[in-house]
Amino acid sequence: RTLKANQQQLAAMAEPAAQPLASDATSAPASSTCAQFSAKALAKLWESKAGCDVLVVFSTVEDVGACKAAAAAYAQVQAQQAALPAGSKRPREGGEGAQWPAGAVVVQAHLVVLTARSEMFEKQLLDRPDMEAQHLASVDGAKQRVLVIGVDGAGELEAAQPLLHLMYHQALQQGVREQPELLLQVCRLAEQLQARAC
């Protein structure tokens, strides 16, 4: 791929889509729900991580098994801590304290945004909620879905944060456009996740 082609693909993701027709409303609930959020609200969600209900763990393919084992072990610890009496140590959010493999990238996110921006996330979180998923308990006793995404190498791991930033902001992070190699990795990861504009 050329740099221009990569930039065109990412620009297409960042373009706001047309509002769905009334007849399409039931066929694309995730996309239409996401469209109701303003750009400012999405940016605030990304910065604050308020109400995050999904933990996305990116790792190399070789470390996927270790990540799933870490998620399962940590979920057990979280459940034990949640059962402690009031005032005792409470479970921490966002996978903090989990023994993720070195190099793994852990990003807190929101189901409604992920399912609107990615066909793969939609399949995992809505169509097949049991597929490739573990669960962690959050502080208030709710559940955080944990998705482990295996990638080919360190380049895609570096692209994970910029790509999710793009999903929320519909704009590239500052400096990404000036790094052709990183831009290419963002495009490759976007293809793997079947990312789309909404």
Order of alpha helices (4+ residues) and beta strands (2+ residues): alpha-alpha-alpha-beta-alpha-beta-alpha-alpha-beta-beta-alpha-alpha
